[in-house]
Amino acid sequence: MIKFNYDALTGEVVTRDDFSYEDSRKAWNRAIEQYPLVIVYCQSEKDVCTAISWSRVNLLPIRIRSGCHNYEGYSTGNDVVVIDVSRMNDIYIDEEKNIVKIQGGVRNRELYEALGEHGYVFPGGGCPTVGVPGFVLGGGWGYSSRLLGLGCDILIEVKIIDYEGNIIIANENYNEDLFWACRGGGGGNFGIVTEMTFNLPKKIKMATLINIDYPHIELEESINIFKMFQTEFKNLDRRVNLKMAIYNSQDKGTGIKFTGLFYGNEEEANNILKPFKNIISKVDVKLEYITVLEANRSIQDSHPDYEKYKSTGRFVDKDYTISEIKNLIKLVKNRPEGAVYVSISLYGLGGAIQDKDKYSTAFYYRGSKFIMGLQSVWERSEYAQVNREWVKEAFNYIKLVTKGSFINFPFAELQGYEKEYYGENIKKLREVKGKYDPCDVFNFPQGIKCFPEK
């Protein structure tokens, strides 16, 4: 067995001999069981540089970690060096310059809280512990996206440490090709992000939190709700965004649930949502006119501390026929053994997301109508395989009626993943990869390659 000298590493170093190793190695997705060689909790850019250098000297693969939320666990691995930046979590707000600067370990809740105290909104994600840089690097969908754009759309500068330990600043004027790639090109491909700077969005104090549930409904009712949603969404006010989940829950049975945010008052929301309230009688509607910060807290608090799951996402660029809708709904009719929750969801796109074209940033699928999510959640490990197989089988149909996959919802079994995640932008992304990481130091499953595979 090779003995490594960990004394050269700085920051907090956790090895397999340490008591804290078991907790430190865990991902948010508890279905991921990986055993890194060492986990380095960096507290400064110097720690990051040292960890990169040490890994290269010892010929060890690197994984980059912040929020531990990668669906397929690509921020960890067996016998790898995990460079964890979660301890680097400072937030600096400069209202005179109209910017907010964050370190690489800042997570959704921390940024919402910091900006919310000053009355600012942010187009962040729904889960509180997702790392903001990883969220942004993959594009960054959220309930504010139709009004404010994707998370990457207000990014104005990024600081990255490259494979040689050099600090690179990328913005519209310097290393602009890398800056382009960091807005939708996925996390972990080009270097380690230690800082991001965003334009401050405008101040908005209040919004309406939307929760609409149709529990225990029949197939025909589900079809009608789906049809209504895809019709109404075409002309939906961009101040509104919604996620529709067709679910089958161990606790609640089958149904459809909408979660959303509207940047307006409850009266306006009621008027906009009339078609949703009148479609069938079995509906539970809850609208709350509260501060934006309170609304984001409520959405985030609905997420568990961790789960065991298999999940992915694809892009929808068409209206579905009755037959296709029926097939999608039937996919969740029978939960696999041991599953506590399965769903197919539609995450709303459009609005400000489409104000930029698909080549302006690395996020290619701006013209799509929705992201279609697919998920199965279980609690007992013995049911992991049957649930994973259920997702794979459902994916076979979903791939036929969608186009392209969402890099922030990765799927390990995806064939031709580079083209699927990045569309026509993959050619330029490979060029950026070859320029800024020519030795492929930041290499992981489904990472961008410098050259296409033969």
N, C-alpha and C positions, 0 to 999 in steps of 0.2 A: 504494500500500500504506500502511495506517495505521501510524504509529509510536507505540508506547506507551512511557510513562515508567515503567520498572520500578523506579526508585530509590525510589519511595514505598512499595514493598512491604518487609516485614521478614521475618526468618527466612532460610532458604536458598532463593534464587530460581533456578530452572533454566529457561532459555529455549532456543529452537531453535538458538541460536548457541553453546550450551555443549557441551563435550565429553561431559558426563555425561547429556545429554538422551536419547540413544538408550536407555540402560539405565533411566533414570528414567521413561520413558513406558510401559514394558512392564507388562502385566498378568500375573497368575499364569497365566491362560489365554492361551497364546502365539498362539492363533488370532485373538485380538483385536488389530487393527492400528488404533490411534487416535493422533492427533497433536495433543495439547493446545497451546495458545498458550504457556502458562507453567505450571510446576509449583511450588507454594510449599510447602516443607517447614517447617511451623510448629513452633516450639519453646516457644511460650507461647500463652495465650489472647489476648494482645495481637496476636500475629502473625495469629491467626485473624480477629479483628475487623478488622484492617487489610486483610487479603485480601478479606473480604466487601465492605468499603467501596470498595476500589479496583476490584473487579469491577463493582459497581453504577454507580460514576461513569463507568466506561468501557463500560457497557452490554454486559458480557460474561457469558455463562452460566457457572455454577459447577458443579463436580462435587466430591464429598466422597470422600476416599480414606484408607484405613487399611491394610488387608491386601492390597489389589489382587485380591480373590477374587470379585468379582461375576461370576457365570456369563456374563452378557451384556455385561460391560464398562461398566456404568452408572456406575462410579466414575471414568470417564475419558471422552474424547470428542475430536472434532476441533475445533480453534480455541476451546477452553474454558479456564477457569482451574481447575486441579486444586488443591484445598486439601487437602494431605496432612498428617495428624496423627500419622504413624507415629513421629516423633521424640519425641512426648509419651507416654512409656511408663513412668512411675513407678507403683509398686505400694506401697500402705501397708496393713499388717495391724494391726488393733487387737483383740487377743484379749479385752481387758477389755470392750470395747463389742460384741464378737462381730461385727465387720464387716471387710470388705476393700474398699479404695477403689482404683480404677485410673484412669489417664488414658486418653484416647481412642485412643492408639496401641498399647495392650497387645494382644498376640496370645496365642493359645491356649497355646503352649508356655511362654511366659514366666509366665503365670498358674499353669499346672499346676506349674511348677518352684517358684515362690515359695510357693504354698500347700502343696505336697508336702513341702517342707523342714520345715514346721510340723505335718505329719501330717493336713492337711485335704484333703478331696476337693472337686471342683468339677464341676458339670454342664456341662462345656464340649464343644467339638466334637472331631472326630477329626483334622483337618488342622492341623499345628502353626503355620502362618503366617496363618491366618484371624484377622482382627481381632475381638477379643471384642465391642466395641460393635455392629458390624454383625451378628455372630452372634446377639447378644441381641435387637437391635431386630426381627429377623425371627422371633423365638420362641426359636430355639436348640435344635435336636435334638442329642442325644449318646448315648453308650452308658450314661450314668448317668441318663438322663431318666426311666426307669420307677420308679427309686427316689427320686430327688431332685427330679424335675420338670424342666421346660424351663429353659434358661439364664435366661429372663426371669422365672421364678417366684421367684427369690431376690433379684431386683433390688429395692432399697428407695429408691434416689434416683438421679436423673440430672441432670447439669448440661449445659445446651445454650446455645449462642450463636445468637441468632435473626438474622433478616434485617437488622435494624438494628444489630447488634453488641451487643445487650443480653444479659447473662448471666441465664439463667432456671434456677431450681432447681425440679424437679418431683418430688413424692413423693405419698404418700397424703393429705397435709394441704395442700399448696401446688401449684397448677396440676395438680390431680389428673386432669383430663381429658387433659393432655399426658402425664402419667405412664402413664395407661391406654394411650394410643396407642403409647408407646415399648416396650410389652411385646407385640410381635407386629405392629406397624404398618409394619415395613420400615425399612431404612436410608435416610437422606438426604431424608426427606420434610418434616421440620419444622424442621431446623436442624442445627448441627454439635455433636455430642457431644464434650465435652472431659473429662468425668469420669463414672464410674459407681460406685455404692456397693452392695455386696451384703451380705446376711447370710452369715456363715460357716456352711457346712454342718458337720455333725458330723465328728469325726475318725474315719476308718476307715483302718487301716493296710494290710490285705491284701485281695486279690481274686483271682479266677481268670480269667485271660485265655483266651478260647475261640477256637479256630480249627478248623473242620471243613470238609473239602474232599471233594467227590465228583467226581473227574476222569473224563473220557471216558465219560460215561454216556449211555444211550439215552433216547429220548423218553419211554417208559413209566416208566422209573426216575425221570426228572425230574418227571413228573406225580405220582408217588407221594410224592416228597419234598416237593413243593409242598403237596399235600393234607395230609400229616402236619404240616407247619409251621403251616398256618392253623388246624388243629384243636388242636394242642398249645398254640399261643400264647394261646388264649382263657383258659386257666387257668394261665398261666405265672407263677411266682413273680416278684413285682415287683422282686426283687433282681437279676433277669436282664434284659438287653436284647440283642437280636440283629439283625444285618443279614444278609439272605439275598441273594446275588448270583447270578443266572442269567447265566453269562458265556460268551463266545466269544472266546478269546484266541489271538493269533498264536503265542504261546509254548506255551500249555498246552492248546489246543483247547477243546472245550465241557465245561461242568460246572456245578456249583452249589457255592458256598462260603458258609459262615456265619462271621461274625466277631462276637464278643460279649464281654461283661463280666459276671461274676457276683460279687456282694458276699457271698461265702462261700467255703468251702474246696473243694479239689479233689474230695473224697469226695462232698460234697453235689452238686457240679456233675455228677459222673458219674451220680448217681442221677437228677437232673433231665433229663439229656440222653440217657437210655437209648433213647427212641424215635428219636432222631437217629442213634444208633450202630447200631441194629438194623434200620433200614429197608431197607438194601441192604448187600451185603458189600464193595463197592468204596468204602471210606471211609477217610479219613486224619484221625484225631482227635488234636489236640494241646491239652492243658490245662496251664496253668502257674499255680501258686499263688505269686504274687509281690506286691510292694507295688503299691498303686494307682498310684503314680507310675511305676513300671517298666512297668506294663500300658499306661498312657497313652503313655509313650514308645514302646513297641513299636508301638501302633496308629498313632501319628503318623509313626514312621520308615518305615512301609509306603507313605507318600505320596511321590511324586517331588517334586523341587524346582519343577517346573512341567510343564504339559502343553499340548497342543493338543486341544481337545475341544468338543463340543456336548452339553449336558446339561440336564435339567429334572426336575421332580418333581410328582406329583399325590397326592391322598389316597384311601385305600382305606377304604370303610365297609361292605363286604359280604364274604361268602364267595363264592369263585369256583367255577363249575361246571367239570366236566371239560373241556368244550368251550372255555371261556374260558381255563383254565390252559394247554391245548394251544396255543391261539392266541398267548398271551403267550410261551411257550417258543419257538414257531416264529419269532417276530420276531427272535430273536438267532441263529437257525440259520445264516444266511448273512451274514457280515460284508461291509459295503460295501468297495469297492476302496480299498486303502491303509489301512484300519483295522487297528490293532494290538490293539484291545480294544473290545468292545461288551458291554453288560449291561443287564438289567432287575433292579432291586433292590427289596427290601422292607425299610424301616427301621421297627423296632418302635416302636409308640406304646402307649398304655394306662398302667396303673399310676398313678403320681403325676400324670401329665399330665392324667388324667381327674378328679382330685380337685377341680379348678376347673371352673366351667362356661364355656361358649364366649363369654359376655358379660363375664366378670370381667376379662379382658384383651383386647387386640386380636387375639390368636391365636384364630381362630374354630374351627378343626377339631380340637378336643380330643377329640371322641368317635370319631374315626377309629381304625381298627385299625393302619394302616401309612401311611407315605409310600412311594409307588412312584417310584423313580428310573429314569431312562432316560439312557443315555450312549453316545457313540461317541468314541474317542480315535484320533488319527492323528499321524504324525510329519512327513510331507512335505506342504508347503503346497499342492501341486497336487491333493491329494486332499480338500482342505477342503470344496469344494462338494458332492461326491458324498456325503460323510459327513453334512453338514448336511441334505441332502435325505433321507437314510436316517432321521435322527432325526425330521424333520418327518412323514414317512410313518408311522413307528411310532407317533408321537404321535396320529395320527388315530384309530388303534384304541384306544390306551390311554385317550384322553379318553372313549370310549364306556363304559368299565368302571370309571371313577374319578369323583370328585366334588370339584372345587376344586383349585387349584394352590398349591404351597408358595412363598411369597415369597422365601425364601432360595435356591430353585432356579428362578430366573425363566426365562421362555421368551418371546423377543421376538415370536414369531408368535401369541401367545395373544390370542384375541378376547375382548372384554369383561373385560379383565384385572383391573379393580378388584373386580368381584363375584367373580371366580374366586379371587383371592388372599385376600379379606377377608370373603366371605360377607355376612351381614346386618350385620356391623360396619362396612361401608363408609360408611354414612350418617353415623355418629358420627365416623368418621375424616375425612370431608370437612369436618365442622364444626370439628374440631380444626385441620385444615390451614388453613381460612379464618380462624381466630382467631389462629394463631401465625405464619402465613406468607401474609398476605392478598395480597401482591404476587407470589406464586408465584416467589420468588427461587430457591428450591431446587427447580428444575424439571428433570426428566430423563425420558427415555423410560420409560413405565410408572410414573411417579410418581403419587401421589395428587393429584387435582384438587380445587380448592375447590368446584366445582360439577360435576354430571354433564354429560358431553358430550351435546349435542342430536343 
